[in-house]
Amino acid sequence: MGELAIKVPDIGEGIAEVELVAWRVQPGDPVAEDQVLADLMTDKATVELPSPVAGKVLSLGGTVGQLIAVGAELIRLEVKGGGNVEVAGTQTAGPTLASAPAPVLPAATSAVKPAPAQPDERPIASPAVRRRAWELGIDLRQMPASGTAGRIVQADLDAWQARHPGGQSAPQQPYASALRGVERHDEEAVPLTGVRRRIAQHTQESARRIPHFTYVEEVDVGEVERLRAQLNERWGGERPHLTLLPLVVRALVLAVQRYPQANGRFDDEAGVLTRHGAMHVGIATQTEAGLMVPVLRHAEARDPWSSAAEIARLAAAARAGHATRDELSGSTITITSLGALGGIASTPIINLPEVAIVGVNRIVLRPVVRDGAMLPRSMMNLSCSFDHRVLDGQYAAGFVQAMRAALESPALLFMD
């Protein structure tokens, strides 16, 4: 038998380190050839690391959330025949992933089952799980975990109850009244890992390096909403369903034609702004893993239906964890929208190294004065942030007003 050290592979694109997102195996587990050992995250995507051979896990070389350099030992296996680690004074040769290409695939969520926490370790569990465990009289430090990264989940408590039908419960605290609850003193440390860590790093760097200013303008979207409803009724199932977002993209395209500097990326080290003819629009998308920004490529060449279909496809891929690195990179300007939760106004953070971001707020029915009369109108604010190093206030205001004009006179959306 030999020992095989599997190292963090060079995934390319100049990446020097990766983040360990999840272990798929534990020491002592048997491993089949091509079985996924761990999930690693680069700047943009998650990579599944497969085993090149069958064997048994001897040791793990990192903890979840740790940044590990390319070429560092990640996991060690016991394998038949020779490995690549010197054992008892003998150097053997065998396969290693340090030089083998690693397939870049979307990593699926996997249940990792580590040993129960040690007495001096704090188990990982949500407040709801901790509360229920207290009610059941369960010591979480003795509870096997099936959740990702060793997290104890409700299913683990269900399994405990099934094994201990007569288990003791902790005494319940009576309520003095319907308005009084039980004092809580629990705490939970939640490390930022995976996508959440990347979001934290990227937004912090953007806020640190870019002097943001935000311009908010209200837009009467009554006419464009009526047109959108008519178009959906007219084309039915023949064309993709139109939401407001593809029409906002079209208004953005028209505004960039007049204000091209907004569609740029600024290299602050070189002091160079690159204005792009192509409009690759980042669409900020909320997923279970965190905020991702898939890219609608060449929006300038699309009609609203083409944009609608591609936005829907990209959002589905991002939420399912299937978006590729190419689909998550290369944007030249970004749109962010929370739909009905969009609030009245916002101050979005620019997607570094871009110089502008368009925030779409929720639509509300408000009284508006038109020709001396008070009328109910569907109003929506655009909250747009700009990089003040390369865009001044007047330029940014003109850009937003151009978007407003196109949305309030939606016939313009279908004109060059």
Secondary structure per residue as TSV (DSSP state, phi and psi in degrees):
chain	resnum	aa	ss	phi	psi
A	1	M	-	360.0	146.9
A	2	G	E	-129.0	174.9
A	3	E	E	-116.7	133.1
A	4	L	E	-116.2	119.0
A	5	A	E	-92.6	120.3
A	6	I	E	-100.1	124.4
A	7	K	E	-103.3	161.2
A	8	V	-	-64.3	121.1
A	9	P	-	-75.8	158.2
A	10	D	-	-82.1	105.3
A	11	I	-	-81.7	-12.4
A	12	G	S	98.6	-173.8
A	13	E	T	58.5	27.2
A	14	G	T	73.4	16.4
A	15	I	-	-75.0	127.1
A	16	A	-	-100.7	-21.1
A	17	E	E	-150.8	158.3
A	18	V	E	-130.2	162.1
A	19	E	E	-102.0	133.5
A	20	L	E	-79.9	110.3
A	21	V	E	-89.4	-41.0
A	22	A	E	-160.3	144.4
A	23	W	E	-91.0	137.3
A	24	R	S	-99.9	-9.6
A	25	V	-	-135.7	167.2
A	26	Q	-	-134.7	159.3
A	27	P	T	-52.9	133.5
A	28	G	T	96.4	-14.8
A	29	D	-	-73.2	139.7
A	30	P	E	-74.2	147.6
A	31	V	E	-129.0	132.7
A	32	A	-	-94.4	156.8
A	33	E	T	-60.1	135.8
A	34	D	T	73.6	3.3
A	35	Q	-	-69.6	139.2
A	36	V	E	-72.2	128.5
A	37	L	E	-95.9	-38.2
A	38	A	E	-158.2	159.2
A	39	D	E	-105.5	126.6
A	40	L	E	-117.7	143.8
A	41	M	E	-116.8	131.4
A	42	T	-	-96.7	-165.8
A	43	D	S	-61.3	-30.5
A	44	K	S	-122.9	-25.8
A	45	A	-	-143.4	165.5
A	46	T	E	-99.2	138.6
A	47	V	E	-116.8	131.7
A	48	E	E	-91.3	127.1
A	49	L	E	-99.1	110.2
A	50	P	E	-89.6	160.9
A	51	S	-	-87.0	134.9
A	52	P	S	-77.4	-16.1
A	53	V	S	-144.6	168.6
A	54	A	-	-84.3	152.2
A	55	G	E	174.7	-158.1
A	56	K	E	-132.3	139.3
A	57	V	E	-72.4	124.5
A	58	L	E	-96.1	-43.4
A	59	S	E	-158.3	156.4
A	60	L	E	-110.3	143.3
A	61	G	-	-104.3	20.3
A	62	G	-	-174.3	169.4
A	63	T	-	-114.3	155.2
A	64	V	T	-59.3	132.1
A	65	G	T	95.9	-10.9
A	66	Q	-	-78.8	142.1
A	67	L	E	-90.0	126.9
A	68	I	E	-124.0	132.3
A	69	A	E	-71.6	147.2
A	70	V	T	-59.9	132.6
A	71	G	T	95.0	-11.9
A	72	A	S	-78.0	149.6
A	73	E	E	-67.2	129.3
A	74	L	E	-105.8	-39.4
A	75	I	E	-154.6	149.6
A	76	R	E	-123.1	132.5
A	77	L	E	-116.4	149.6
A	78	E	E	-92.6	124.8
A	79	V	E	-128.7	160.3
A	80	K	S	-74.4	144.4
A	81	G	S	75.7	-148.1
A	82	G	-	-84.9	149.8
A	83	G	-	-111.7	-144.1
A	84	N	S	-133.3	16.0
A	85	V	S	-117.2	137.2
A	86	E	-	-71.5	120.2
A	87	V	B	-122.1	126.9
A	88	A	T	52.9	41.6
A	89	G	T	82.2	5.7
A	90	T	B	-115.0	126.6
A	91	Q	-	-95.0	122.5
A	92	T	-	-114.0	162.4
A	93	A	-	-118.9	144.2
A	94	G	-	-168.8	-176.2
A	95	P	-	-71.0	150.5
A	96	T	-	-145.7	148.0
A	97	L	T	-87.2	3.0
A	98	A	T	-64.7	-30.4
A	99	S	S	-112.3	-7.5
A	100	A	S	-85.5	144.5
A	101	P	-	-68.1	144.0
A	102	A	-	-106.2	128.5
A	103	P	-	-68.5	133.0
A	104	V	-	-93.3	102.4
A	105	L	-	-128.2	152.2
A	106	P	-	-67.3	131.0
A	107	A	-	-87.5	129.8
A	108	A	-	-85.1	152.3
A	109	T	-	-66.5	134.4
A	110	S	-	-128.7	144.1
A	111	A	-	-83.4	118.5
A	112	V	-	-103.4	132.8
A	113	K	-	-119.4	80.1
A	114	P	-	-77.1	171.3
A	115	A	-	-67.0	159.5
A	116	P	-	-56.7	153.2
A	117	A	-	-63.7	147.9
A	118	Q	-	-71.7	159.4
A	119	P	T	-56.1	-32.4
A	120	D	T	-93.9	6.2
A	121	E	S	-102.5	145.5
A	122	R	-	-91.0	120.5
A	123	P	-	-62.0	151.5
A	124	I	E	-93.7	118.8
A	125	A	E	-162.3	154.2
A	126	S	-	-76.0	162.4
A	127	P	H	-57.3	-36.8
A	128	A	H	-65.3	-40.4
A	129	V	H	-66.7	-41.7
A	130	R	H	-62.8	-40.7
A	131	R	H	-62.7	-46.9
A	132	R	H	-65.5	-38.5
A	133	A	H	-62.4	-39.3
A	134	W	H	-62.6	-41.7
A	135	E	H	-65.4	-32.1
A	136	L	H	-87.0	-6.8
A	137	G	T	74.3	31.0
A	138	I	-	-98.8	133.2
A	139	D	-	-86.8	108.8
A	140	L	G	-62.9	-22.0
A	141	R	G	-67.5	-18.6
A	142	Q	G	-103.4	8.2
A	143	M	-	-95.9	121.6
A	144	P	-	-62.8	142.7
A	145	A	-	-110.8	137.8
A	146	S	-	-113.3	-4.5
A	147	G	S	-79.7	168.2
A	148	T	G	-60.8	137.4
A	149	A	G	61.7	31.2
A	150	G	G	77.6	22.2
A	151	R	E	-84.1	133.2
A	152	I	E	-81.0	128.3
A	153	V	-	-119.4	173.3
A	154	Q	H	-59.6	-33.0
A	155	A	H	-62.9	-31.5
A	156	D	H	-66.0	-38.0
A	157	L	H	-69.3	-37.7
A	158	D	H	-59.9	-43.0
A	159	A	H	-64.3	-37.9
A	160	W	H	-64.1	-42.4
A	161	Q	H	-63.3	-37.8
A	162	A	H	-64.3	-35.0
A	163	R	H	-80.8	-21.9
A	164	H	-	-129.2	69.2
A	165	P	T	-60.8	-24.9
A	166	G	T	-104.7	22.5
A	167	G	-	-59.5	151.5
A	168	Q	-	-81.5	145.6
A	169	S	-	-110.7	150.7
A	170	A	-	-70.6	149.0
A	171	P	-	-62.2	138.8
A	172	Q	-	-83.1	145.0
A	173	Q	-	-88.6	118.8
A	174	P	-	-69.4	147.9
A	175	Y	-	-91.1	135.2
A	176	A	S	-70.9	-31.3
A	177	S	S	-157.0	172.4
A	178	A	T	-66.3	-17.6
A	179	L	T	-97.8	-4.9
A	180	R	-	-105.8	135.6
A	181	G	-	-115.7	-172.7
A	182	V	-	-88.6	133.5
A	183	E	-	-61.1	139.0
A	184	R	-	-116.2	137.2
A	185	H	-	-129.5	11.4
A	186	D	-	-77.3	151.2
A	187	E	-	-135.0	154.7
A	188	E	-	-141.3	121.9
A	189	A	-	-87.4	120.4
A	190	V	-	-114.6	99.8
A	191	P	-	-68.6	144.6
A	192	L	-	-84.1	116.4
A	193	T	-	-131.9	166.3
A	194	G	H	59.4	-135.5
A	195	V	H	-59.8	-38.4
A	196	R	H	-61.0	-39.4
A	197	R	H	-66.4	-42.2
A	198	R	H	-62.2	-40.6
A	199	I	H	-61.5	-45.4
A	200	A	H	-60.5	-45.9
A	201	Q	H	-64.9	-43.6
A	202	H	H	-69.1	-45.3
A	203	T	H	-68.3	-36.7
A	204	Q	H	-63.7	-43.3
A	205	E	H	-65.8	-39.2
A	206	S	H	-64.1	-45.7
A	207	A	H	-66.1	-32.4
A	208	R	H	-73.3	-39.3
A	209	R	H	-93.7	-25.0
A	210	I	S	-105.9	126.3
A	211	P	-	-78.6	95.5
A	212	H	E	-75.3	146.8
A	213	F	E	-140.4	145.5
A	214	T	E	-116.3	135.0
A	215	Y	E	-118.7	126.1
A	216	V	E	-116.6	130.2
A	217	E	E	-136.6	140.5
A	218	E	E	-88.9	146.9
A	219	V	E	-130.5	132.0
A	220	D	E	-83.5	108.6
A	221	V	-	-103.0	15.1
A	222	G	H	-59.7	-45.1
A	223	E	H	-69.5	-42.7
A	224	V	H	-69.2	-31.4
A	225	E	H	-68.5	-38.7
A	226	R	H	-65.3	-42.0
A	227	L	H	-63.5	-41.2
A	228	R	H	-60.5	-44.0
A	229	A	H	-63.2	-40.6
A	230	Q	H	-64.8	-41.4
A	231	L	H	-65.8	-40.8
A	232	N	H	-65.8	-37.6
A	233	E	H	-69.1	-39.4
A	234	R	H	-66.9	-43.7
A	235	W	H	-96.7	-14.8
A	236	G	G	47.1	-126.7
A	237	G	G	-85.5	2.2
A	238	E	G	-76.3	-28.2
A	239	R	S	-130.1	161.3
A	240	P	-	-59.6	147.5
A	241	H	-	-66.3	133.5
A	242	L	-	-93.4	123.4
A	243	T	-	-96.0	-177.6
A	244	L	H	-70.7	-27.6
A	245	L	H	-59.3	-45.1
A	246	P	H	-61.8	-29.4
A	247	L	H	-75.0	-33.0
A	248	V	H	-64.7	-39.9
A	249	V	H	-59.6	-43.1
A	250	R	H	-63.9	-41.1
A	251	A	H	-62.7	-36.6
A	252	L	H	-63.8	-42.4
A	253	V	H	-59.2	-44.8
A	254	L	H	-65.9	-38.7
A	255	A	H	-66.4	-38.0
A	256	V	H	-67.6	-29.7
A	257	Q	H	-58.9	-34.0
A	258	R	H	-92.1	-25.8
A	259	Y	-	-130.2	71.7
A	260	P	G	-67.1	-20.2
A	261	Q	G	-68.0	-20.5
A	262	A	G	-70.5	-22.3
A	263	N	S	-98.6	67.8
A	264	G	E	-144.2	170.5
A	265	R	E	-129.4	131.9
A	266	F	E	-108.2	121.8
A	267	D	E	-91.3	99.2
A	268	D	T	-73.8	-21.5
A	269	E	T	-72.9	-39.6
A	270	A	T	-88.0	-14.8
A	271	G	T	69.3	36.7
A	272	V	E	-125.7	127.2
A	273	L	E	-98.2	124.2
A	274	T	E	-101.0	114.5
A	275	R	E	-89.0	128.8
A	276	H	-	-102.8	133.8
A	277	G	S	-72.5	-41.1
A	278	A	S	-71.2	139.8
A	279	M	-	-107.2	103.9
A	280	H	-	-104.6	100.1
A	281	V	E	-91.5	117.5
A	282	G	E	-73.7	133.3
A	283	I	E	-113.8	100.2
A	284	A	-	-60.4	125.9
A	285	T	E	-130.7	125.5
A	286	Q	E	-82.2	129.7
A	287	T	E	-127.8	171.1
A	288	E	T	-62.2	-29.9
A	289	A	T	-81.0	-16.1
A	290	G	E	133.8	-172.6
A	291	L	E	-76.8	127.5
A	292	M	E	-122.7	157.5
A	293	V	-	-128.4	79.6
A	294	P	-	-66.9	156.9
A	295	V	E	-114.8	122.9
A	296	L	E	-83.3	105.4
A	297	R	T	-85.2	142.8
A	298	H	T	51.9	54.8
A	299	A	G	-62.2	-27.1
A	300	E	G	-64.6	-19.8
A	301	A	G	-104.2	7.7
A	302	R	-	-110.0	149.2
A	303	D	-	-90.4	171.3
A	304	P	H	-58.7	-32.7
A	305	W	H	-72.2	-38.8
A	306	S	H	-63.8	-42.0
A	307	S	H	-63.3	-41.9
A	308	A	H	-60.6	-44.8
A	309	A	H	-64.7	-42.8
A	310	E	H	-71.4	-37.7
A	311	I	H	-61.3	-43.7
A	312	A	H	-63.2	-42.0
A	313	R	H	-64.2	-45.5
A	314	L	H	-65.1	-41.6
A	315	A	H	-63.2	-42.1
A	316	A	H	-63.9	-41.6
A	317	A	H	-64.6	-41.8
A	318	A	H	-65.0	-43.4
A	319	R	H	-70.4	-28.0
A	320	A	H	-86.5	-4.3
A	321	G	T	78.0	20.1
A	322	H	-	-105.2	-0.9
A	323	A	-	-65.6	137.2
A	324	T	-	-86.9	169.6
A	325	R	T	-59.8	-40.6
A	326	D	G	-63.9	-35.9
A	327	E	G	-74.4	-15.0
A	328	L	G	-111.1	16.2
A	329	S	S	-145.0	160.2
A	330	G	-	92.7	11.9
A	331	S	-	-70.4	151.5
A	332	T	S	-111.3	-17.8
A	333	I	E	-160.0	151.7
A	334	T	E	-127.2	145.9
A	335	I	E	-113.8	133.9
A	336	T	E	-126.3	134.3
A	337	S	E	-149.4	136.9
A	338	L	-	-107.3	15.1
A	339	G	G	59.6	-130.4
A	340	A	G	-64.8	-19.2
A	341	L	G	-93.1	11.2
A	342	G	-	-70.2	-8.4
A	343	G	-	70.2	-178.8
A	344	I	S	-80.7	-40.9
A	345	A	-	-153.0	162.7
A	346	S	-	-150.4	169.6
A	347	T	-	-127.2	75.9
A	348	P	-	-64.1	149.1
A	349	I	-	-92.2	133.0
A	350	I	-	-65.0	142.4
A	351	N	-	-83.4	88.7
A	352	L	T	-49.2	133.3
A	353	P	T	-97.9	23.7
A	354	E	B	-67.5	172.8
A	355	V	S	-120.7	-0.9
A	356	A	E	-153.0	149.2
A	357	I	E	-142.8	137.4
A	358	V	E	-104.9	119.0
A	359	G	E	-101.4	126.6
A	360	V	E	-103.9	119.0
A	361	N	E	-95.5	174.3
A	362	R	E	-72.5	156.8
A	363	I	E	-90.2	129.5
A	364	V	E	-131.1	148.6
A	365	L	E	-86.5	116.9
A	366	R	E	-130.6	151.7
A	367	P	E	-74.3	130.9
A	368	V	E	-132.7	139.4
A	369	V	E	-83.8	123.5
A	370	R	E	-131.1	117.0
A	371	D	T	53.2	42.1
A	372	G	T	81.3	-1.5
A	373	A	E	-111.9	144.5
A	374	M	E	-87.6	119.0
A	375	L	E	-126.2	145.9
A	376	P	E	-78.4	128.1
A	377	R	E	-134.2	147.6
A	378	S	E	-81.9	112.0
A	379	M	E	-116.0	145.7
A	380	M	E	-144.0	138.6
A	381	N	E	-94.6	142.5
A	382	L	E	-102.8	121.1
A	383	S	E	-111.5	106.7
A	384	C	E	-118.2	131.7
A	385	S	E	-106.8	147.5
A	386	F	E	-136.2	154.8
A	387	D	E	-85.7	111.1
A	388	H	T	-71.3	-11.3
A	389	R	T	-70.6	-29.6
A	390	V	T	-123.0	-13.0
A	391	L	-	-127.9	123.2
A	392	D	-	-91.0	175.0
A	393	G	H	-62.8	-41.5
A	394	Q	H	-65.4	-41.4
A	395	Y	H	-63.6	-45.4
A	396	A	H	-64.4	-40.6
A	397	A	H	-63.1	-42.2
A	398	G	H	-61.5	-39.3
A	399	F	H	-61.5	-47.9
A	400	V	H	-67.0	-39.4
A	401	Q	H	-64.6	-32.5
A	402	A	H	-65.9	-39.8
A	403	M	H	-64.5	-43.1
A	404	R	H	-59.8	-45.1
A	405	A	H	-60.0	-40.9
A	406	A	H	-68.5	-37.4
A	407	L	H	-75.2	-32.5
A	408	E	H	-81.5	-20.1
A	409	S	S	-123.4	75.7
A	410	P	G	-63.3	-13.6
A	411	A	G	-60.3	-29.1
A	412	L	G	-64.6	-23.7
A	413	L	G	-66.0	-20.9
A	414	F	G	-108.5	21.3
A	415	M	-	-123.8	148.2
A	416	D	-	-82.3	360.0
